[in-house]
Amino acid sequence: MAAGGWSYPSGHTVLAVTYLAIGAMLARAGPAARRATFVVAGLVLGIAVGLSRLYLRVHYLSDVVGGWALGLAAFSICGGVALVVHYLRDNLPGSAPARPRQSQSASG
């Protein structure tokens, strides 16, 4: 298969990390088995895309690993920003306190 243009890092592999990000977002709710399934499925899809680039011989191993590294770095930065925003939103002076969850009991 012939491919032209720049090859480092692999753009397909960078975007494949999005599957892991989507799996992590979907894993925020639901039973533990479903959460693990979403994360593992995202991880497997991301790895499969990178390995397919190697199998098709359109990228070197260094291109694919660099793509995974760049995608994970971007994912980590976005996750860090989300954690800081969440912390600041709940802990700044003058912000409304978080409402406690009410139990779903039938009393009342």
C-alpha positions as CSV (number, residue, x, y, z in Angstrom):
1,M,0.0,0.0,0.0
2,A,1.4,3.4,-0.9
3,A,1.0,6.4,1.4
4,G,2.3,9.9,1.0
5,G,2.9,12.8,3.3
6,W,4.3,13.0,6.8
7,S,4.3,9.9,8.9
8,Y,5.3,11.0,12.4
9,P,3.3,10.7,14.5
10,S,0.6,8.5,13.1
11,G,-2.6,10.7,12.9
12,H,-4.8,7.6,12.9
13,T,-3.2,6.4,16.1
14,V,-3.5,9.8,17.7
15,L,-7.2,9.9,17.0
16,A,-7.6,6.2,18.1
17,V,-6.9,7.3,21.6
18,T,-10.3,9.0,21.3
19,Y,-11.8,5.6,21.7
20,L,-10.2,5.3,25.1
21,A,-11.4,8.7,26.0
22,I,-15.0,7.9,25.0
23,G,-14.8,4.6,26.9
24,A,-13.7,6.5,30.0
25,M,-16.5,9.0,29.7
26,L,-19.1,6.3,29.2
27,A,-17.6,4.4,32.2
28,R,-18.6,7.2,34.6
29,A,-22.0,5.6,35.3
30,G,-23.5,2.2,35.5
31,P,-22.5,-1.1,37.1
32,A,-18.8,-2.0,37.5
33,A,-19.0,-4.7,34.8
34,R,-20.3,-2.2,32.2
35,R,-17.7,0.4,33.2
36,A,-14.8,-2.1,32.8
37,T,-16.3,-3.2,29.4
38,F,-16.3,0.4,28.1
39,V,-12.7,1.1,29.1
40,V,-11.4,-2.3,27.8
41,A,-13.3,-1.9,24.5
42,G,-11.8,1.6,24.0
43,L,-8.3,0.4,24.9
44,V,-8.6,-2.6,22.5
45,L,-9.9,-0.4,19.6
46,G,-7.1,2.1,20.2
47,I,-4.5,-0.7,20.1
48,A,-6.1,-2.3,17.1
49,V,-5.9,0.9,15.1
50,G,-2.2,1.3,15.9
51,L,-1.4,-2.3,15.0
52,S,-3.4,-2.1,11.8
53,R,-1.1,0.8,10.7
54,L,1.9,-1.5,11.3
55,Y,0.2,-4.4,9.5
56,L,-0.6,-2.3,6.5
57,R,3.0,-1.1,6.5
58,V,2.0,2.6,6.2
59,H,3.9,3.5,9.5
60,Y,6.9,2.4,11.5
61,L,6.6,1.3,15.1
62,S,8.0,4.6,16.2
63,D,5.2,6.5,14.3
64,V,2.6,4.4,16.1
65,V,4.1,4.7,19.5
66,G,4.6,8.4,19.0
67,G,0.9,8.7,18.0
68,W,-0.2,6.9,21.1
69,A,2.0,9.1,23.3
70,L,0.7,12.3,21.7
71,G,-2.9,11.1,22.0
72,L,-2.5,10.1,25.7
73,A,-0.7,13.4,26.4
74,A,-3.6,15.3,25.0
75,F,-6.1,13.1,26.9
76,S,-4.2,13.6,30.1
77,I,-4.1,17.4,29.7
78,C,-7.9,17.5,29.1
79,G,-8.5,15.2,32.1
80,G,-6.3,17.4,34.3
81,V,-8.1,20.6,33.2
82,A,-11.4,18.9,34.0
83,L,-10.2,17.9,37.5
84,V,-9.0,21.4,38.2
85,V,-12.3,23.0,37.0
86,H,-14.3,20.5,39.0
87,Y,-12.3,21.3,42.1
88,L,-12.5,25.0,41.7
89,R,-16.2,24.9,41.0
90,D,-16.9,23.1,44.3
91,N,-14.3,24.9,46.5
92,L,-14.1,28.5,45.6
93,P,-15.3,31.0,48.2
94,G,-18.8,32.2,47.4
95,S,-19.7,29.2,45.3
96,A,-22.9,27.3,46.1
97,P,-22.3,24.2,48.2
98,A,-22.9,20.9,46.5
99,R,-26.3,19.5,47.3
100,P,-26.2,16.2,49.1
101,R,-27.9,13.3,47.4
102,Q,-31.3,12.3,48.7
103,S,-32.0,8.7,49.4
104,Q,-34.6,7.0,47.3
105,S,-36.4,5.5,50.3
106,A,-40.2,5.2,50.3
107,S,-40.6,6.9,53.6
108,G,-42.4,10.2,53.5
